[in-house]
Amino acid sequence: MNARFLAPAFVALTSASVAAQATPTRAHICLAPASVETAAGTAADAMAAVRATFTSFLTGPTLEVAPLSSRLASQAREEAKTSNCPYLLLTTLKQTRKTSGGGGLLSRAAAGAVQQSAYQVDGAASSAAGRVATGAATGAATGAATNYGSATQTKDELALTTHLETADGKVLVDMTQSRKAESNGEDMLTPLVEKAATAVADAVSKPAK
């Protein structure tokens, strides 16, 4: 009698355990607003473009991004601690342009970056809802990067610094990349972020030593 009631319960518990083991744990990365140097557009436009593009690359079955609001690095670290963030991602973006006369450098950030909300995605990206949300993040990032690059002129240079650290301050990634535009309207942001995001994803996937 008891065995008949216990058997279904045991099967249910076993199935739940197997399902839990099959669902990968996602690395939670807190992304601080980018530090931006710009003489055109707004800092908010550039920060939104960086956040959208990083979030699109770092959203998946084993990765998720949460935005922070503190712009100072010191305050971002404090916010990350109170939010129990295992990883903190800090970025710096600078776009420079040589004047036609060859003198001086002008920094500028493209306007019209599209705000996105991929960081609000719940559930695994492999689920139907996850795939829709990931697709939305990719679309938003594409729009942001396209708008960002629309003001690019040939020979403009874009530099991106990426710094990833753990909750205890251990630096996992610290890299700076730059790219020079070969044509007007070129999207330089996406390839830089893709390389940086790959380094971040590799770093958080390594077992802790």
C-alpha positions in Angstrom: 0.0 0.0 0.0 2.7 2.5 1.0 4.9 1.3 -1.8 2.2 2.2 -4.3 2.1 5.7 -3.1 5.8 6.1 -2.6 6.8 4.9 -6.1 5.1 7.8 -8.0 6.6 10.3 -5.6 10.0 8.9 -6.0 9.7 9.0 -9.8 8.6 12.6 -9.6 11.5 13.6 -7.3 14.0 11.8 -9.5 12.6 13.5 -12.7 12.9 16.9 -11.0 16.4 16.2 -9.9 17.4 15.2 -13.5 15.8 18.3 -14.9 17.6 20.5 -12.5 20.9 18.9 -13.3 20.2 19.3 -17.0 19.6 23.1 -16.7 22.9 24.9 -16.7 23.7 27.6 -14.2 24.1 30.9 -15.8 27.1 33.2 -14.9 25.7 36.4 -13.6 27.7 39.4 -14.9 26.9 43.0 -13.6 27.6 45.6 -16.3 28.4 49.1 -15.2 27.6 52.1 -17.5 30.5 52.7 -19.9 32.9 55.5 -19.3 32.7 57.6 -22.5 34.7 60.5 -24.0 32.6 62.4 -26.5 32.4 65.8 -28.0 29.2 65.1 -30.0 25.9 63.4 -29.2 25.4 62.5 -25.6 27.1 60.2 -23.1 23.8 58.4 -22.6 23.6 57.5 -26.3 27.1 56.0 -26.3 26.5 54.1 -23.0 23.3 52.6 -24.3 25.0 51.4 -27.5 27.8 49.7 -25.4 25.3 48.1 -23.0 23.1 46.8 -25.8 25.9 45.3 -27.7 27.6 43.6 -24.7 24.3 42.3 -23.4 23.5 40.7 -26.8 26.8 38.8 -26.8 26.6 37.9 -23.1 23.1 36.5 -23.1 22.7 32.8 -23.5 22.1 29.4 -21.8 25.1 29.9 -19.5 25.4 33.7 -19.4 23.3 36.6 -18.2 23.8 40.3 -17.8 22.4 42.7 -15.2 22.8 46.5 -15.6 24.2 48.7 -12.8 23.3 52.4 -12.5 26.5 53.8 -10.8 28.8 55.5 -13.3 31.8 55.9 -11.0 33.9 52.7 -10.9 34.2 52.9 -7.1 30.4 53.2 -6.7 29.8 50.5 -9.3 31.9 48.2 -7.1 29.8 49.1 -4.1 26.6 48.6 -6.0 27.9 45.2 -7.3 28.6 44.1 -3.7 25.1 45.0 -2.5 23.6 43.2 -5.5 25.7 40.1 -4.8 27.3 40.2 -8.2 29.9 37.5 -8.7 31.4 39.4 -11.7 31.7 43.1 -12.5 32.3 44.3 -16.0 33.7 47.9 -16.5 34.2 49.4 -20.0 35.6 52.6 -21.5 34.8 53.8 -25.0 36.6 56.6 -26.9 36.1 57.6 -30.5 38.6 60.0 -32.0 38.7 61.9 -35.3 41.4 63.8 -37.0 40.4 67.2 -38.3 40.6 67.9 -42.0 43.5 70.2 -41.3 45.4 67.5 -39.6 45.5 69.2 -36.2 44.1 67.9 -33.0 41.7 65.1 -32.1 38.0 65.4 -31.6 36.2 62.7 -29.6 32.7 61.9 -30.6 30.0 59.2 -29.9 27.3 58.4 -32.4 23.7 59.3 -31.5 20.5 57.3 -31.7 21.5 54.3 -29.7 18.6 52.0 -29.1 17.8 51.1 -25.5 17.3 47.4 -25.0 16.2 45.2 -22.1 17.9 41.8 -22.7 19.0 41.9 -19.1 15.4 41.3 -18.0 15.3 38.0 -19.7 14.1 35.2 -17.4 14.5 31.5 -18.0 17.1 29.6 -20.1 17.8 31.1 -23.5 17.2 27.6 -25.0 13.5 27.9 -24.1 11.0 29.5 -26.5 10.8 32.6 -24.3 14.6 32.8 -24.0 15.0 32.5 -27.8 12.5 35.3 -28.3 14.2 37.5 -25.7 17.7 36.7 -27.1 16.5 37.6 -30.6 15.1 40.9 -29.3 18.4 41.7 -27.6 20.3 40.9 -30.9 17.9 43.1 -32.8 18.3 46.0 -30.3 22.1 45.7 -30.3 22.2 45.7 -34.1 20.1 48.8 -34.2 22.3 50.5 -31.6 25.5 49.6 -33.4 24.1 50.7 -36.7 23.0 54.0 -35.3 26.3 54.4 -33.5 28.3 53.8 -36.7 26.1 56.1 -38.9 28.2 59.1 -37.9 31.5 57.3 -38.4 33.9 58.8 -41.0 36.8 57.2 -42.8 39.9 57.0 -40.5 37.9 57.6 -37.3 39.3 55.4 -34.5 37.3 53.7 -31.8 39.0 52.3 -28.7 37.3 50.0 -26.2 38.8 49.0 -22.9 37.2 46.0 -21.1 37.8 45.1 -17.4 36.3 42.1 -15.7 36.8 41.4 -12.0 35.3 39.0 -9.4 33.5 40.1 -6.3 36.7 39.9 -4.3 38.6 42.1 -6.8 40.5 39.5 -8.8 41.0 40.8 -12.4 40.0 38.2 -15.0 40.1 40.4 -18.1 41.8 43.7 -18.8 42.2 44.5 -22.4 42.1 47.5 -24.8 41.4 47.2 -28.5 41.2 49.8 -31.2 39.9 49.9 -34.8 40.1 52.4 -37.6 37.2 53.0 -39.9 37.8 52.1 -43.6 34.6 53.7 -44.8 31.9 56.2 -43.7 29.1 54.7 -41.6 31.2 51.7 -40.6 30.1 49.8 -37.5 33.3 49.5 -35.5 31.6 48.8 -32.2 30.2 45.3 -32.8 33.5 43.6 -33.8 35.3 45.2 -30.8 32.6 44.1 -28.4 32.4 40.6 -29.9 36.1 40.0 -29.2 35.8 41.5 -25.7 32.7 39.5 -24.9 34.4 36.3 -26.0 37.2 37.0 -23.6 34.7 37.6 -20.8 32.7 34.5 -21.6 35.9 32.4 -21.6 37.0 33.9 -18.2 33.7 33.2 -16.4 33.5 29.7 -17.8 36.9 28.6 -16.3 36.7 26.7 -13.1 37.7 28.7 -10.0 41.3 28.0 -8.8 
